[in-house]
């Protein structure tokens, strides 16, 4: 299938033609869009994007899951509020769309998960020089792997498709581009074993 970058910048008429062409070539081709917000009420360029009509997208990247999960881990979002967010997605999204969500906690466009869990600073607000000079307390760094394990259990338990950004399962660190796109480094065998276990559980049920 196809993952469409910044899909909200594509005109709906073009998206319909692209999706029709992809489905004609391969009926079960997945058409997945990069949408950072709630896809049920997305407005871009003064146009309401109706992605639920079945002729544009099968589903989207679930960035709101990342945002709400990180807020919960940092204590900025309560457990009931996280539950309400998750329930809201289930109720707002059509079932096929919901069960095809790309559930992610990290991507090539975000700071590394372990890094995000080590600070309360909004990392995207920093210059590259500030990002390079950034340091984290040992207390924060020591808590981050446990928080990542907690959030990954949530990620692998939800309907949808869990998507792990390469290296997050190895405890790679890094703020924004280009520091989040370094070559893969093997490192945290405990985290790696945790993700392997989650994959086995997910595949078994």
DODREN-904226 format. One record per residue (C-alpha): residue in three letters; x, y negated, z negated; residue number from 1. Coordinates in nm, 4 decimals. Last residue first. Example, Ala and Ser with C-alpha at 12.3 -4.5 7.8 and 13.67 -1.06 7.14 Angstrom:
REM residues 2
SER 1.3670 0.1060 -0.7140 2 .
ALA 1.2300 0.4500 -0.7800 1 .
REM end
This chain:
REM residues 205
UNK -0.4093 1.2931 -2.0706 205 .
UNK -0.0898 1.4897 -2.0036 204 .
UNK 0.0585 1.2311 -1.7661 203 .
UNK 0.0153 0.9563 -2.0244 202 .
UNK 0.1670 1.1678 -2.3001 201 .
UNK 0.4685 1.2539 -2.0831 200 .
UNK 0.5107 0.8892 -1.9767 199 .
UNK 0.4907 0.7758 -2.3397 198 .
UNK 0.7567 1.0284 -2.4389 197 .
UNK 0.9887 0.9083 -2.1629 196 .
UNK 0.9290 0.5505 -2.2806 195 .
UNK 1.0331 0.6387 -2.6378 194 .
UNK 1.3386 0.8295 -2.5141 193 .
UNK 1.4508 0.5198 -2.3240 192 .
UNK 1.3955 0.3030 -2.6295 191 .
UNK 1.6173 0.5349 -2.8366 190 .
UNK 1.8790 0.5562 -2.5600 189 .
UNK 1.9256 0.1794 -2.5627 188 .
UNK 2.1993 0.1009 -2.3126 187 .
UNK 2.2055 0.1921 -1.9459 186 .
UNK 2.2632 -0.1204 -1.7390 185 .
UNK 2.0620 -0.1974 -1.4257 184 .
UNK 2.1982 -0.4851 -1.2209 183 .
UNK 2.1002 -0.8342 -1.3445 182 .
UNK 1.7603 -0.9710 -1.2472 181 .
UNK 1.6455 -1.1282 -1.5759 180 .
UNK 1.9418 -1.3692 -1.5819 179 .
UNK 1.8648 -1.5069 -1.2354 178 .
UNK 1.5837 -1.5912 -1.2998 177 .
UNK 1.4584 -1.6299 -1.6551 176 .
UNK 1.5939 -1.5067 -1.9874 175 .
UNK 1.7903 -1.1879 -2.0178 174 .
UNK 1.8060 -0.8643 -2.2141 173 .
UNK 1.8158 -0.4977 -2.1156 172 .
UNK 1.6673 -0.2623 -2.3745 171 .
UNK 1.6925 0.0491 -2.1588 170 .
UNK 1.3159 0.0825 -2.0986 169 .
UNK 1.3180 -0.2839 -2.0007 168 .
UNK 1.5844 -0.1914 -1.7469 167 .
UNK 1.3539 -0.1714 -1.4452 166 .
UNK 1.0251 -0.3526 -1.5050 165 .
UNK 0.7764 -0.0998 -1.6432 164 .
UNK 0.4338 -0.0793 -1.4776 163 .
UNK 0.1456 0.0898 -1.6581 162 .
UNK -0.1410 0.1515 -1.4130 161 .
UNK -0.4944 0.0812 -1.5330 160 .
UNK -0.6898 0.2009 -1.8329 159 .
UNK -0.5012 0.1204 -2.1529 158 .
UNK -0.2892 0.3598 -2.3590 157 .
UNK 0.0390 0.3059 -2.1729 156 .
UNK 0.0348 -0.0706 -2.2320 155 .
UNK -0.0717 -0.0377 -2.5970 154 .
UNK 0.2105 0.2081 -2.6631 153 .
UNK 0.4412 -0.0311 -2.4752 152 .
UNK 0.3403 -0.3132 -2.7089 151 .
UNK 0.4369 -0.1187 -3.0219 150 .
UNK 0.7646 0.0053 -2.8747 149 .
UNK 0.8551 -0.3489 -2.7699 148 .
UNK 0.7821 -0.4700 -3.1229 147 .
UNK 1.0125 -0.2032 -3.2647 146 .
UNK 1.2852 -0.3062 -3.0174 145 .
UNK 1.2435 -0.6779 -3.1106 144 .
UNK 1.2801 -0.6471 -3.4883 143 .
UNK 1.6616 -0.6157 -3.4904 142 .
UNK 1.7040 -0.9061 -3.2501 141 .
UNK 1.4894 -1.1348 -3.4669 140 .
UNK 1.6858 -1.0474 -3.7814 139 .
UNK 2.0183 -1.0788 -3.5983 138 .
UNK 1.9256 -1.4332 -3.5045 137 .
UNK 1.9125 -1.5155 -3.1361 136 .
UNK 2.1470 -1.7152 -2.9160 135 .
UNK 2.0830 -1.9367 -2.6150 134 .
UNK 2.3845 -2.0865 -2.4420 133 .
UNK 2.3051 -1.9344 -2.1025 132 .
UNK 1.9407 -2.0399 -2.1338 131 .
UNK 2.0429 -2.3945 -2.2204 130 .
UNK 2.2619 -2.4130 -1.9093 129 .
UNK 1.9815 -2.2660 -1.6993 128 .
UNK 1.7474 -2.5359 -1.8275 127 .
UNK 1.4908 -2.4397 -2.0893 126 .
UNK 1.1106 -2.4693 -2.0530 125 .
UNK 1.0804 -2.1156 -1.9157 124 .
UNK 1.2046 -1.9838 -2.2505 123 .
UNK 0.9072 -2.1007 -2.4562 122 .
UNK 1.0853 -2.0513 -2.7886 121 .
UNK 0.9282 -1.8049 -3.0334 120 .
UNK 1.2268 -1.5730 -3.0061 119 .
UNK 1.3384 -1.2092 -3.0011 118 .
UNK 1.0254 -1.0652 -2.8360 117 .
UNK 1.0865 -1.2643 -2.5186 116 .
UNK 1.4414 -1.1275 -2.5068 115 .
UNK 1.3235 -0.7674 -2.5405 114 .
UNK 1.0645 -0.8239 -2.2666 113 .
UNK 1.3074 -0.9842 -2.0231 112 .
UNK 1.2073 -1.3336 -1.9169 111 .
UNK 0.9472 -1.3380 -1.6456 110 .
UNK 0.9371 -1.3538 -1.2638 109 .
UNK 1.1144 -1.0234 -1.1905 108 .
UNK 0.8598 -0.8539 -1.4144 107 .
UNK 0.7792 -0.7756 -1.7768 106 .
UNK 0.4919 -0.6520 -1.9905 105 .
UNK 0.2924 -0.5076 -1.7008 104 .
UNK -0.0450 -0.3468 -1.6484 103 .
UNK -0.1035 -0.3293 -1.2727 102 .
UNK -0.4838 -0.3115 -1.2811 101 .
UNK -0.6287 -0.0169 -1.0853 100 .
UNK -0.8797 0.0987 -1.3477 99 .
UNK -1.0142 -0.2562 -1.3799 98 .
UNK -1.0605 -0.3024 -1.0035 97 .
UNK -1.2445 0.0315 -0.9732 96 .
UNK -1.4605 -0.0619 -1.2784 95 .
UNK -1.5488 -0.4153 -1.1708 94 .
UNK -1.3698 -0.6695 -1.3931 93 .
UNK -1.5484 -0.8883 -1.6468 92 .
UNK -1.6489 -0.6254 -1.9052 91 .
UNK -1.3172 -0.4400 -1.9249 90 .
UNK -1.1218 -0.7640 -1.9082 89 .
UNK -1.3293 -0.9129 -2.1882 88 .
UNK -1.2813 -0.6016 -2.4022 87 .
UNK -0.9052 -0.6467 -2.3815 86 .
UNK -0.9311 -1.0166 -2.4698 85 .
UNK -1.1724 -0.9451 -2.7546 84 .
UNK -0.9396 -0.6771 -2.8948 83 .
UNK -0.6484 -0.9239 -2.8833 82 .
UNK -0.8645 -1.1777 -3.0680 81 .
UNK -0.9602 -0.9175 -3.3292 80 .
UNK -0.5899 -0.8308 -3.3775 79 .
UNK -0.4977 -1.1964 -3.4254 78 .
UNK -0.2983 -1.4012 -3.1762 77 .
UNK -0.0022 -1.6260 -3.2633 76 .
UNK 0.1618 -1.3543 -3.4719 75 .
UNK 0.4562 -1.3147 -3.2354 74 .
UNK 0.3520 -0.9612 -3.1369 73 .
UNK -0.0036 -1.0835 -3.0697 72 .
UNK 0.1185 -1.3707 -2.8512 71 .
UNK 0.3413 -1.1265 -2.6616 70 .
UNK 0.0451 -0.8957 -2.6000 69 .
UNK -0.1769 -1.1853 -2.4923 68 .
UNK 0.0701 -1.3120 -2.2342 67 .
UNK 0.1595 -0.9655 -2.1031 66 .
UNK -0.2057 -0.8642 -2.0675 65 .
UNK -0.2785 -1.1968 -1.8963 64 .
UNK -0.0106 -1.1012 -1.6392 63 .
UNK -0.2153 -0.8056 -1.5138 62 .
UNK -0.0944 -0.7775 -1.1546 61 .
UNK -0.4082 -0.7554 -0.9422 60 .
UNK -0.6673 -0.5138 -0.8023 59 .
UNK -0.8215 -0.3643 -0.4890 58 .
UNK -0.7995 -0.6983 -0.3143 57 .
UNK -0.9772 -0.8681 -0.0231 56 .
UNK -1.2794 -0.6831 0.1171 55 .
UNK -1.4161 -0.5278 -0.2005 54 .
UNK -1.6124 -0.8353 -0.3105 53 .
UNK -1.4210 -0.8664 -0.6372 52 .
UNK -1.1420 -1.1035 -0.5307 51 .
UNK -1.3654 -1.4083 -0.5205 50 .
UNK -1.1153 -1.6918 -0.5175 49 .
UNK -1.2861 -2.0177 -0.6050 48 .
UNK -1.1338 -2.2795 -0.3790 47 .
UNK -1.0070 -2.6181 -0.4978 46 .
UNK -0.6508 -2.5252 -0.3984 45 .
UNK -0.6676 -2.2311 -0.6361 44 .
UNK -0.9530 -2.1230 -0.8628 43 .
UNK -0.9432 -1.7832 -1.0349 42 .
UNK -1.2592 -1.6883 -1.2211 41 .
UNK -1.2552 -1.3070 -1.2308 40 .
UNK -0.8814 -1.2875 -1.1634 39 .
UNK -0.7971 -1.4153 -1.5118 38 .
UNK -0.4593 -1.5793 -1.4586 37 .
UNK -0.1194 -1.4860 -1.3156 36 .
UNK -0.2459 -1.3391 -0.9877 35 .
UNK -0.0041 -1.1401 -0.7721 34 .
UNK -0.2330 -0.9291 -0.5571 33 .
UNK -0.2567 -0.5536 -0.5025 32 .
UNK -0.3901 -0.3945 -0.1845 31 .
UNK -0.3700 -0.0166 -0.2289 30 .
UNK -0.3802 0.1933 0.0892 29 .
UNK -0.6449 0.4670 0.0599 28 .
UNK -0.7859 0.4154 0.4098 27 .
UNK -0.4421 0.4025 0.5767 26 .
UNK -0.4139 0.2174 0.9099 25 .
UNK -0.7718 0.0904 0.9045 24 .
UNK -0.7306 0.0068 0.5346 23 .
UNK -0.4222 -0.2073 0.6068 22 .
UNK -0.5957 -0.3877 0.8936 21 .
UNK -0.9077 -0.4609 0.6875 20 .
UNK -0.6909 -0.5880 0.4018 19 .
UNK -0.4958 -0.8216 0.6317 18 .
UNK -0.8143 -0.9492 0.7958 17 .
UNK -0.9829 -1.0197 0.4608 16 .
UNK -0.6673 -1.1885 0.3301 15 .
UNK -0.6549 -1.4148 0.6352 14 .
UNK -1.0160 -1.5278 0.5852 13 .
UNK -0.9538 -1.5783 0.2118 12 .
UNK -0.6659 -1.8164 0.2810 11 .
UNK -0.3382 -1.6990 0.1230 10 .
UNK -0.1952 -1.9211 -0.1524 9 .
UNK -0.3858 -1.7250 -0.4187 8 .
UNK -0.1901 -1.4157 -0.3137 7 .
UNK 0.1308 -1.5496 -0.4649 6 .
UNK 0.3104 -1.2298 -0.3517 5 .
UNK 0.0935 -0.9561 -0.2030 4 .
UNK 0.1678 -0.6032 -0.3183 3 .
UNK 0.0876 -0.3655 -0.0328 2 .
UNK 0.0000 0.0000 0.0000 1 .
REM end
